Amino acid sequence: KPGRYLDLGSGDKLLNLGSHSYLNLGERPEVEEAALECLHKYGVGSCGPRGFYGTTEVHLKLEERLANFFNCEKAVLYSYGFSTSASAIPAYSKSGDIIYADEMVNFALQRGLQASRSRVVYFRHNDVEHLEELLEEQARLDKKDPKKANATRKFMVIESIYMNTGKMCPLPELVKLRQKYKLRLYIEESVSFGTLGPNCRGITDHYNIPMKEVDMIMATLETSAASSGGFCVGTKFVIEHQRLSGLGYCFSASLPPMLAAASIKVLDILEAEGSDMVMELQNKCRQMQEKLANIHDKVTVTGEDISPVKHLKLAESTGNREADEGILQKIVEKRAIA
């Protein structure tokens, strides 16, 4: 199975940089043992949605553990990482609402924004000043029509570490705007879950921002948790609403119990060893950033130095995206990255 290293059959042992298992917990024997034990008890699949007969004690335990891990009231579990944010956003935001979203949000969030049928206003990537300009513009319109303004809900959708850039969001500044303009703040934490903060809780943990300043956190279990599925955490009111309105929750078979059991074991590991693991990972991320930055004068690397997501780009573009990708693909095939 794919792990930290790949053997392509030529005798070469290559470092696998194409995986999002940042902590490599999928290779821990206790995680595999927990999954196998649950497999023998419940079988492979759940054979039904959560609202019918697809709920087991393992699902309920994982939701409880996730809520406790993030110091939130409740958690809801999805069977597929992509469907988590794609379902959670339209469960709340409807036609007539306004969503302010960073222009570089990932594809799953884009699908969720589209499905909400809300008016989506994109602000420049990590540009707090541009976001405030857009909010001020809307505030002026609201003063002209206070009745409509009272009926219009406003949301902010961001990622903690952006999958498309590897850059970290300026959360403290965004929280101030949330308070000033009365926004509902949703954060997608798939990259930062398990990789940021002394307790592995993501960007709120990294910046020491209370969870009460965030309305909902969404993340996949397919990165640091080395499993499958996704989850949302937040207040009881926000989370329980998804059990009736989250399409990916209501109409999909639930997460296979053995994968939920594996995620529970991962949480055990993060709570026991997470602080040291995060420090080690971030040191390696910095080293990788430095090495990639000096790999060649025609190639550049973007992203936060402590981010596990790195983007290699040509220092000078050919002006054609397909041509750029072709050149980078040749570099990949030549060696270095598997």
C-alpha positions as CSV (number, residue, x, y, z in Angstrom):
1,K,0.0,0.0,0.0
2,P,1.2,3.6,-0.6
3,G,3.0,5.0,2.4
4,R,5.8,7.4,3.2
5,Y,8.0,5.8,0.6
6,L,7.2,4.3,-2.8
7,D,9.0,1.4,-4.5
8,L,8.5,1.7,-8.3
9,G,10.1,-1.7,-9.0
10,S,13.4,-0.3,-10.2
11,G,15.1,-0.6,-6.8
12,D,14.7,3.1,-6.1
13,K,13.0,4.1,-2.9
14,L,11.2,7.4,-3.5
15,L,9.7,9.8,-1.0
16,N,6.0,10.0,-1.6
17,L,5.1,13.7,-1.9
18,G,1.7,13.1,-3.5
19,S,-0.1,12.1,-0.3
20,H,-2.1,14.2,2.1
21,S,-1.5,11.9,5.0
22,Y,0.7,14.6,6.6
23,L,1.4,12.7,9.9
24,N,1.6,9.2,8.2
25,L,-0.7,7.8,10.8
26,G,-2.2,5.3,8.3
27,E,1.0,3.2,8.8
28,R,0.6,3.1,12.6
29,P,-0.2,-0.6,13.5
30,E,-2.7,0.5,16.3
31,V,-4.8,2.4,13.7
32,E,-4.9,-0.7,11.4
33,E,-5.7,-3.0,14.3
34,A,-8.6,-0.7,15.4
35,A,-10.1,-0.8,11.9
36,L,-9.7,-4.6,11.6
37,E,-11.3,-5.2,15.0
38,C,-14.3,-3.1,13.9
39,L,-14.5,-4.8,10.6
40,H,-14.9,-8.2,12.2
41,K,-17.7,-6.8,14.4
42,Y,-19.7,-4.7,11.9
43,G,-18.6,-5.8,8.4
44,V,-17.4,-3.6,5.6
45,G,-20.2,-1.1,5.0
46,S,-23.0,0.4,7.0
47,C,-25.6,-0.3,4.2
48,G,-27.7,2.8,4.9
49,P,-27.9,6.5,5.6
50,R,-27.5,7.8,9.2
51,G,-31.1,8.7,9.5
52,F,-32.3,5.1,8.8
53,Y,-30.2,2.1,9.9
54,G,-26.7,3.4,9.0
55,T,-25.8,4.6,12.5
56,T,-23.7,2.5,14.8
57,E,-22.2,3.2,18.2
58,V,-18.9,3.8,16.5
59,H,-20.3,6.8,14.5
60,L,-21.8,8.3,17.7
61,K,-18.5,7.8,19.6
62,L,-16.5,9.5,16.9
63,E,-18.9,12.5,16.8
64,E,-18.6,12.8,20.5
65,R,-14.8,12.6,20.4
66,L,-14.5,15.2,17.6
67,A,-16.7,17.6,19.5
68,N,-14.6,17.2,22.7
69,F,-11.4,17.4,20.7
70,F,-12.4,20.8,19.2
71,N,-14.1,22.0,22.5
72,C,-17.4,22.3,20.7
73,E,-20.9,21.3,21.6
74,K,-21.6,18.9,18.8
75,A,-20.1,17.3,15.7
76,V,-21.7,15.7,12.6
77,L,-20.0,13.0,10.5
78,Y,-20.1,12.7,6.7
79,S,-19.1,9.6,4.7
80,Y,-17.2,11.5,2.1
81,G,-14.8,14.4,2.6
82,F,-15.8,16.4,-0.5
83,S,-19.5,16.2,0.4
84,T,-18.9,17.7,3.8
85,S,-18.3,21.4,2.8
86,A,-20.4,20.9,-0.4
87,S,-23.4,20.0,1.8
88,A,-22.8,22.1,5.0
89,I,-22.8,25.5,3.2
90,P,-26.1,25.1,1.4
91,A,-27.7,23.6,4.5
92,Y,-27.6,27.1,6.0
93,S,-27.1,29.7,3.3
94,K,-30.0,30.2,1.0
95,S,-31.2,32.4,-1.9
96,G,-31.1,36.0,-0.8
97,D,-28.2,35.6,1.6
98,I,-24.7,36.9,0.9
99,I,-21.5,34.9,1.2
100,Y,-18.1,36.5,1.3
101,A,-15.5,33.9,0.1
102,D,-11.8,34.0,-0.5
103,E,-11.2,33.7,-4.3
104,M,-8.8,30.7,-3.8
105,V,-11.2,28.4,-1.8
106,N,-11.0,24.8,-2.8
107,F,-13.3,23.0,-5.3
108,A,-15.5,21.4,-2.7
109,L,-16.2,24.8,-1.2
110,Q,-16.9,26.3,-4.6
111,R,-19.5,23.6,-5.2
112,G,-21.1,24.3,-1.8
113,L,-21.2,28.0,-2.6
114,Q,-22.8,27.3,-6.0
115,A,-25.4,24.9,-4.4
116,S,-26.4,27.5,-1.8
117,R,-27.9,29.8,-4.5
118,S,-26.7,32.7,-2.4
119,R,-25.1,35.8,-3.8
120,V,-21.4,35.0,-3.6
121,V,-18.9,37.9,-3.3
122,Y,-15.3,36.9,-3.7
123,F,-12.5,38.9,-2.2
124,R,-8.8,38.8,-3.2
125,H,-6.8,36.1,-1.7
126,N,-6.0,36.8,2.0
127,D,-6.7,40.5,1.3
128,V,-8.4,41.8,4.5
129,E,-8.5,45.4,3.2
130,H,-10.4,44.3,0.0
131,L,-12.8,42.3,2.1
132,E,-13.5,45.3,4.3
133,E,-14.1,47.5,1.3
134,L,-16.7,45.0,0.1
135,L,-18.3,44.9,3.5
136,E,-18.4,48.7,3.8
137,E,-20.1,48.9,0.4
138,Q,-22.8,46.4,1.5
139,A,-23.2,48.4,4.8
140,R,-24.0,51.5,2.8
141,L,-26.6,49.6,0.8
142,D,-28.1,48.2,4.0
143,K,-28.6,51.7,5.4
144,K,-30.7,52.6,2.3
145,D,-33.0,49.5,2.8
146,P,-32.9,48.4,6.4
147,K,-35.9,46.1,6.0
148,K,-34.1,44.0,3.4
149,A,-30.9,44.2,5.4
150,N,-32.5,42.6,8.4
151,A,-33.7,39.7,6.3
152,T,-30.3,39.1,4.6
153,R,-27.9,36.9,6.4
154,K,-24.2,37.3,5.7
155,F,-21.5,34.6,5.8
156,M,-17.7,34.4,5.5
157,V,-16.2,31.3,4.1
158,I,-12.4,30.7,4.3
159,E,-9.8,28.0,4.6
160,S,-7.3,27.9,7.4
161,I,-4.5,26.8,5.0
162,Y,-5.5,27.0,1.4
163,M,-5.2,23.8,-0.6
164,N,-4.8,25.9,-3.8
165,T,-1.9,28.1,-2.5
166,G,-0.5,26.6,0.7
167,K,-1.0,30.0,2.4
168,M,-2.5,30.5,5.9
169,C,-5.5,32.8,6.4
170,P,-5.1,35.9,8.6
171,L,-7.7,34.7,11.1
172,P,-7.2,37.3,13.8
173,E,-8.0,40.1,11.4
174,L,-10.9,38.2,9.9
175,V,-12.4,37.6,13.3
176,K,-12.4,41.4,13.9
177,L,-14.4,41.9,10.7
178,R,-16.8,39.1,11.7
179,Q,-17.5,41.0,14.9
180,K,-17.7,44.4,13.3
181,Y,-20.0,43.4,10.4
182,K,-21.9,40.6,12.2
183,L,-20.9,37.8,9.9
184,R,-21.3,34.0,10.3
185,L,-17.8,32.6,10.0
186,Y,-17.2,29.1,8.5
187,I,-13.7,27.7,8.3
188,E,-12.5,24.8,6.2
189,E,-9.7,23.1,8.2
190,S,-8.8,20.0,6.1
191,V,-5.1,20.9,5.8
192,S,-4.6,22.4,9.3
193,F,-6.4,19.7,11.3
194,G,-3.6,17.8,12.9
195,T,-0.9,20.1,11.6
196,L,-1.4,23.4,13.3
197,G,-1.6,24.4,17.0
198,P,-0.1,22.9,20.1
199,N,-3.1,20.6,20.5
200,C,-3.5,19.8,16.7
201,R,-6.8,21.6,16.6
202,G,-6.0,23.8,13.6
203,I,-5.8,27.5,13.1
204,T,-7.9,28.6,16.1
205,D,-5.5,26.6,18.3
206,H,-2.6,28.1,16.4
207,Y,-3.7,31.7,17.0
208,N,-5.3,30.9,20.4
209,I,-8.7,32.2,19.3
210,P,-11.8,31.0,21.3
211,M,-14.1,28.6,19.4
212,K,-17.0,31.0,20.2
213,E,-15.6,33.3,17.5
214,V,-16.2,30.7,14.8
215,D,-19.6,29.5,13.8
216,M,-18.6,26.2,12.2
217,I,-15.5,24.3,11.4
218,M,-15.5,21.8,8.4
219,A,-12.7,19.3,7.7
220,T,-12.0,16.0,6.0
221,L,-10.8,12.9,7.7
222,E,-8.8,12.1,4.6
223,T,-5.7,14.1,5.5
224,S,-4.1,13.9,8.9
225,A,-6.6,11.4,10.2
226,A,-5.6,8.9,7.4
227,S,-9.1,7.7,7.0
228,S,-12.1,8.7,4.9
229,G,-15.1,11.0,5.4
230,G,-15.5,14.4,6.9
231,F,-17.0,16.3,9.8
232,C,-18.4,19.6,11.0
233,V,-18.1,20.9,14.6
234,G,-19.9,23.9,16.2
235,T,-22.8,24.7,18.4
236,K,-25.7,22.2,18.9
237,F,-28.1,24.4,16.9
238,V,-25.7,24.7,13.9
239,I,-24.7,21.1,13.8
240,E,-28.1,19.4,14.5
241,H,-29.6,21.4,11.6
242,Q,-27.4,19.4,9.2
243,R,-29.0,16.1,10.2
244,L,-32.2,17.3,8.4
245,S,-30.7,19.7,5.8
246,G,-27.3,18.4,4.9
247,L,-27.8,16.5,1.6
248,G,-24.6,14.5,1.9
249,Y,-25.6,13.4,5.4
250,C,-29.3,12.6,4.7
251,F,-28.9,10.8,1.4
252,S,-25.6,9.0,1.5
253,A,-24.7,5.7,3.2
254,S,-22.9,6.5,6.4
255,L,-19.1,6.2,6.8
256,P,-18.0,2.5,7.1
257,P,-17.7,1.8,10.8
258,M,-14.1,0.5,10.5
259,L,-13.0,3.9,9.1
260,A,-14.7,5.6,12.0
261,A,-12.9,3.3,14.4
262,A,-9.6,4.2,12.7
263,S,-10.3,7.9,13.1
264,I,-11.1,7.4,16.8
265,K,-7.7,5.8,17.3
266,V,-6.1,8.7,15.4
267,L,-7.6,11.1,17.9
268,D,-6.2,9.0,20.7
269,I,-2.7,9.4,19.1
270,L,-3.1,13.1,18.6
271,E,-4.2,13.7,22.2
272,A,-1.3,11.7,23.5
273,E,1.5,12.6,21.1
274,G,0.1,15.4,18.9
275,S,2.2,18.3,20.3
276,D,5.5,16.7,19.5
277,M,4.2,15.4,16.1
278,V,3.1,19.0,15.1
279,M,6.5,20.4,16.0
280,E,8.4,17.7,14.1
281,L,6.1,18.1,11.0
282,Q,6.5,21.9,11.0
283,N,10.3,21.6,11.2
284,K,10.2,19.2,8.2
285,C,7.9,21.6,6.4
286,R,10.4,24.4,6.9
287,Q,13.3,22.2,5.7
288,M,11.3,21.2,2.6
289,Q,10.4,24.8,1.9
290,E,14.1,25.8,2.0
291,K,15.2,22.9,-0.2
292,L,12.5,23.4,-2.8
293,A,13.3,27.1,-2.9
294,N,16.9,26.3,-3.9
295,I,16.2,23.4,-6.2
296,H,16.6,25.4,-9.4
297,D,16.6,29.1,-10.4
298,K,13.8,28.3,-12.9
299,V,11.5,26.8,-10.3
300,T,9.9,28.6,-7.3
301,V,7.8,27.3,-4.3
302,T,4.8,29.1,-2.8
303,G,3.0,28.5,0.5
304,E,3.5,29.1,4.2
305,D,6.8,27.7,5.5
306,I,5.0,25.6,8.1
307,S,2.3,24.5,5.7
308,P,2.4,20.8,4.6
309,V,1.1,21.9,1.2
310,K,3.7,23.2,-1.1
311,H,3.2,24.5,-4.7
312,L,6.0,24.2,-7.2
313,K,5.8,26.7,-10.1
314,L,7.9,27.9,-12.9
315,A,9.8,31.1,-11.9
316,E,8.8,32.5,-15.4
317,S,5.6,31.2,-16.9
318,T,5.5,30.4,-20.6
319,G,2.2,32.2,-20.8
320,N,0.4,28.9,-21.4
321,R,-0.9,26.9,-18.4
322,E,-0.8,23.6,-20.3
323,A,2.8,24.2,-21.4
324,D,3.8,25.1,-17.8
325,E,2.2,21.9,-16.6
326,G,3.9,19.9,-19.3
327,I,7.3,21.2,-18.2
328,L,6.6,20.5,-14.5
329,Q,5.4,17.0,-15.4
330,K,8.7,16.3,-17.1
331,I,10.5,17.3,-14.0
332,V,8.3,15.0,-11.9
333,E,8.9,12.1,-14.3
334,K,12.7,12.8,-14.4
335,R,13.0,12.1,-10.7
336,A,12.4,13.7,-7.3
337,I,8.7,13.7,-6.8
338,A,6.5,10.6,-6.8
